[in-house]
Each structure stands twice: as C-alpha cells, then as structure tokens.
Amino acid sequence: MVQARTFCCCLPVRFGVICMSMFWVLAGGAVGAVGIHQLIQLKQHHLDTQDMVSLAIPTVLYTALAVASIFGFFGAIVRNRSWVSAYGTLLYAHLGFSIVSGAFALYNLFHSTGLNDVRSCISDVDNKDEGSDRKVTEEVCQKTFDVIRVVLVIVLVILWLIELYGCIIVSNYVGQLDDEETSDWVHKTTTEAASQATARAVTTYNVEPYMFTRPHNASNSEEGDNWNQRS
C-alpha cells in the first residue's frame, strides 16, 4: 500500500489537483472570455498593435490553461497518470509563458502604454470639463494609473505563485501515481512467481512418488519377509 502524499500538511495531493484544475477551468475561462471581449471592443478604437498583442497573449494563454485543466481534472478523477502528467507539463509551460508575457505587459504599462493612457485620461477630462485645473487633472490621472499598476502587479504575482504551487502539487501527484504503479507491478510479479513455484512443487510431487510407497514394492517387500521366516 502506497502512502498518499499531501500538501498544506494534511490534504491529499489528488484532492489538490482536482480543486486546482477546477479553479483554473473557471478562472482561465473567465480571463479568456474577458480578454476576447476587450479585444473586440478595443479593435473598434484602433488600438496600437503592441497594445493588442499585450492583451491577446494572456488571453490565449489563459484560455489554453482552461482547456488543459479539463484534462487534468478528469485525469485526477480516474487516476490516469498520462493525463495528469501531460497536465503538469502544460502547467509548467503555461507558467513560463505567463511570466514572460506578463513582464512584457507590465513593461508596456510602465512605459509607453502607461504614458499614453495618462495623456488620454487628461484629454478626456479636459474635453468634459474645460474649466478644470490641468495640474490637478494630471495629478489625479497619474495617481489613478499608479494604483492600477500596483494592483496589476500584485494580482499577477499572486496568480504566478498559485500556479507555481499548483505545479508542485501536480508533480507530487504524478510521483504518487508512479509509486502506485510500481507497487502494483511488484505485487503482481511476486504473486505470479509464488503461484508458479507452488504449481511446480505440486506437479513434481504427483509425477515422482517415493519408490517404497508404490503398491508392487510393498508387495515384494512382504514376500521377502515371508521367505526369510520360512528359512
């Protein structure tokens, strides 16, 4: 019997894979749906190609993660090592691409894209309220986007940490499935070897009985004893 591996001190890793895959199906699907909606909306405003790419990459990545998590969920339910292992590989790959694309998006947000957004905010306020103080408007727009940047960084880091921990949980569950397959193979091999050894022993005993237990040997032995007595 293979001991179940755990995470968070006492929870089985299989339970962790099931819960995490369900979470990423919902979260990845939601991010993908929102991203697709935003791309459709922003395309009508003729957004820069660089900004479109920055939004399209995470949209595609999280949509793919949602699809991969479906296989991970059913793989954990039926204890299919191949499905769970493939899910773990895709999860590691997604984490790498997510970090790269996230860093690219943050770079754009803190540089060219961020400056353009601040200018756009100032322009919108000026158009709506021509009597507003431009200096105050610039300060409000800048602080608003600073808060958005910080929140986005925190959210991305939290998502990356959750996904990294999820990768570790999946790897541990794959290791547990390997141990279970090895244990089953050893048990099956040992049982078959014991059965074959027992069968050979029984066959040998039935084919070659002890010579003095044969009936005619017993008869000859009795005749010899009678002859010795008459002599």
C-alpha positions as CSV (number, residue, x, y, z in Angstrom):
1,M,0.0,0.0,0.0
2,V,1.5,3.3,-1.1
3,Q,1.1,6.2,1.4
4,A,-0.8,9.2,-0.1
5,R,1.3,12.3,-0.5
6,T,-0.1,15.5,1.0
7,F,0.1,19.3,0.7
8,C,-0.7,22.0,3.3
9,C,0.3,19.5,6.0
10,C,-2.7,17.1,5.6
11,L,-4.6,17.4,2.4
12,P,-4.1,14.7,-0.3
13,V,-2.4,15.9,-3.5
14,R,-5.1,14.2,-5.5
15,F,-7.7,16.5,-3.9
16,G,-5.4,19.4,-4.6
17,V,-5.1,18.6,-8.3
18,I,-8.9,18.3,-8.6
19,C,-9.6,21.6,-6.8
20,M,-6.8,23.4,-8.6
21,S,-7.9,22.2,-12.0
22,M,-11.5,23.2,-11.3
23,F,-10.2,26.7,-10.2
24,W,-8.2,27.2,-13.4
25,V,-11.1,26.0,-15.6
26,L,-13.2,28.7,-14.1
27,A,-10.5,31.4,-13.7
28,G,-8.8,30.7,-17.0
29,G,-12.1,30.6,-18.8
30,A,-13.2,33.9,-17.2
31,V,-9.9,35.6,-18.1
32,G,-10.1,34.3,-21.7
33,A,-13.7,35.5,-22.1
34,V,-13.0,38.9,-20.7
35,G,-9.9,39.2,-22.8
36,I,-11.7,38.3,-26.0
37,H,-14.4,40.8,-25.2
38,Q,-11.9,43.5,-24.6
39,L,-10.1,42.7,-27.8
40,I,-13.3,43.1,-29.8
41,Q,-14.1,46.4,-28.1
42,L,-10.6,47.8,-28.4
43,K,-10.3,46.8,-32.0
44,Q,-13.1,49.2,-32.8
45,H,-11.0,52.1,-31.3
46,H,-8.0,51.3,-33.5
47,L,-5.7,50.4,-30.6
48,D,-1.9,50.2,-31.3
49,T,-0.7,46.8,-32.4
50,Q,1.7,46.5,-29.5
51,D,-1.2,47.0,-27.1
52,M,-3.3,44.5,-28.9
53,V,-0.5,41.9,-28.7
54,S,-0.1,42.6,-24.9
55,L,-3.7,41.8,-24.4
56,A,-4.0,38.9,-26.9
57,I,-1.1,36.8,-25.5
58,P,-2.5,36.4,-21.9
59,T,-6.0,35.9,-23.3
60,V,-4.8,33.0,-25.5
61,L,-2.6,31.6,-22.6
62,Y,-5.4,31.5,-20.0
63,T,-7.9,30.1,-22.5
64,A,-5.4,27.3,-23.2
65,L,-4.9,26.8,-19.5
66,A,-8.7,26.4,-19.0
67,V,-8.8,23.7,-21.7
68,A,-5.7,21.9,-20.3
69,S,-7.2,22.0,-16.8
70,I,-10.2,20.0,-18.0
71,F,-7.9,17.1,-18.9
72,G,-6.2,17.5,-15.5
73,F,-9.5,17.3,-13.7
74,F,-10.7,14.1,-15.3
75,G,-7.2,12.6,-15.1
76,A,-7.2,13.1,-11.3
77,I,-10.7,11.7,-11.1
78,V,-9.9,8.4,-12.9
79,R,-6.2,8.3,-11.7
80,N,-4.8,8.4,-15.2
81,R,-1.1,9.1,-14.9
82,S,-0.7,10.1,-18.6
83,W,-3.4,12.8,-18.4
84,V,-2.1,14.2,-15.1
85,S,1.5,14.2,-16.3
86,A,0.5,16.0,-19.5
87,Y,-1.4,18.5,-17.5
88,G,1.6,19.1,-15.3
89,T,3.8,19.7,-18.3
90,L,1.3,22.1,-19.8
91,L,1.0,23.9,-16.4
92,Y,4.8,24.4,-16.2
93,A,4.9,25.6,-19.8
94,H,2.0,28.0,-19.2
95,L,3.7,29.4,-16.1
96,G,6.8,30.2,-18.1
97,F,4.9,31.8,-21.0
98,S,2.7,33.7,-18.5
99,I,5.7,35.2,-16.7
100,V,7.3,36.3,-20.0
101,S,4.0,37.8,-21.4
102,G,3.2,39.4,-18.0
103,A,6.6,41.0,-17.8
104,F,6.1,42.3,-21.4
105,A,2.7,43.7,-20.5
106,L,4.0,45.3,-17.3
107,Y,6.9,46.9,-19.2
108,N,4.5,48.4,-21.7
109,L,2.2,49.6,-18.9
110,F,5.0,51.3,-17.0
111,H,6.5,52.9,-20.2
112,S,4.9,53.8,-23.5
113,T,1.4,52.4,-22.9
114,G,1.2,54.0,-19.4
115,L,2.2,57.4,-20.6
116,N,-0.4,57.2,-23.5
117,D,-3.1,56.2,-21.0
118,V,-2.3,59.1,-18.7
119,R,-2.4,61.6,-21.6
120,S,-5.7,60.0,-22.8
121,C,-7.2,60.4,-19.3
122,I,-6.1,64.1,-19.2
123,S,-7.6,64.7,-22.6
124,D,-10.9,63.1,-21.7
125,V,-11.2,65.2,-18.5
126,D,-10.3,68.4,-20.4
127,N,-13.0,67.7,-23.1
128,K,-15.7,67.0,-20.5
129,D,-14.7,69.9,-18.1
130,E,-13.0,72.7,-19.9
131,G,-12.8,74.8,-16.7
132,S,-10.8,72.1,-14.7
133,D,-7.4,72.8,-13.3
134,R,-5.0,71.0,-15.7
135,K,-2.4,70.4,-12.9
136,V,-4.9,68.8,-10.7
137,T,-6.2,66.7,-13.6
138,E,-2.7,65.4,-14.4
139,E,-2.1,64.5,-10.7
140,V,-5.4,62.6,-10.4
141,C,-4.9,60.7,-13.7
142,Q,-1.3,59.9,-12.7
143,K,-2.2,58.6,-9.3
144,T,-5.1,56.6,-10.7
145,F,-2.8,54.8,-13.1
146,D,-0.2,54.3,-10.4
147,V,-2.8,52.5,-8.3
148,I,-3.8,50.4,-11.3
149,R,-0.2,49.4,-12.0
150,V,0.4,48.3,-8.4
151,V,-2.8,46.3,-8.2
152,L,-2.0,44.6,-11.5
153,V,1.5,43.7,-10.3
154,I,0.1,42.2,-7.1
155,V,-2.6,40.2,-8.9
156,L,-0.1,38.8,-11.4
157,V,2.4,37.8,-8.7
158,I,-0.3,36.1,-6.7
159,L,-1.5,34.2,-9.8
160,W,2.1,33.1,-10.6
161,L,2.6,31.9,-7.0
162,I,-0.6,30.0,-7.0
163,E,0.2,28.4,-10.4
164,L,3.8,27.5,-9.2
165,Y,2.4,25.8,-6.1
166,G,-0.1,24.0,-8.3
167,C,2.8,22.8,-10.5
168,I,4.4,21.3,-7.4
169,I,1.2,19.6,-6.3
170,V,0.7,18.1,-9.7
171,S,4.3,16.8,-9.8
172,N,3.8,15.2,-6.4
173,Y,0.6,13.5,-7.5
174,V,2.4,12.2,-10.6
175,G,5.1,10.8,-8.3
176,Q,2.4,9.1,-6.2
177,L,0.8,7.5,-9.3
178,D,4.3,6.3,-10.3
179,D,4.7,4.7,-6.8
180,E,1.3,3.1,-7.0
181,E,2.0,1.6,-10.5
182,T,5.4,0.3,-9.2
183,S,3.8,-1.2,-6.1
184,D,1.1,-2.9,-8.2
185,W,3.7,-4.3,-10.6
186,V,5.8,-5.7,-7.7
187,H,2.7,-7.2,-6.1
188,K,1.6,-8.8,-9.4
189,T,5.0,-10.1,-10.2
190,T,5.5,-11.6,-6.7
191,T,2.1,-13.2,-6.8
192,E,2.7,-14.8,-10.2
193,A,6.1,-16.1,-9.1
194,A,4.7,-17.7,-6.0
195,S,1.8,-19.3,-8.0
196,Q,4.3,-20.7,-10.5
197,A,6.5,-22.1,-7.7
198,T,3.6,-23.7,-6.0
199,A,2.4,-25.3,-9.3
200,R,5.8,-26.8,-10.0
201,A,6.1,-28.3,-6.5
202,V,2.7,-29.9,-6.8
203,T,3.5,-31.3,-10.2
204,T,6.8,-32.8,-9.1
205,Y,5.2,-34.5,-6.1
206,N,2.5,-36.1,-8.2
207,V,4.8,-37.3,-11.0
208,E,7.6,-38.8,-8.9
209,P,6.2,-40.5,-5.8
210,Y,8.6,-42.1,-3.3
211,M,9.6,-45.5,-4.5
212,F,8.7,-47.6,-1.4
213,T,5.2,-46.1,-1.4
214,R,4.3,-47.9,-4.7
215,P,2.0,-50.9,-4.3
216,H,4.1,-53.5,-6.0
217,N,7.2,-52.5,-4.0
218,A,5.2,-53.0,-0.8
219,S,4.1,-56.5,-2.1
220,N,7.6,-57.6,-2.9
221,S,8.8,-56.5,0.5
222,E,6.1,-58.6,2.2
223,E,7.1,-61.7,0.1
224,G,10.7,-61.3,1.0
225,D,9.9,-61.1,4.7
226,N,7.8,-64.4,4.4
227,W,10.6,-66.2,2.7
228,N,13.1,-65.2,5.4
229,Q,10.7,-66.5,8.1
230,R,10.4,-69.9,6.3
231,S,14.2,-70.2,6.0
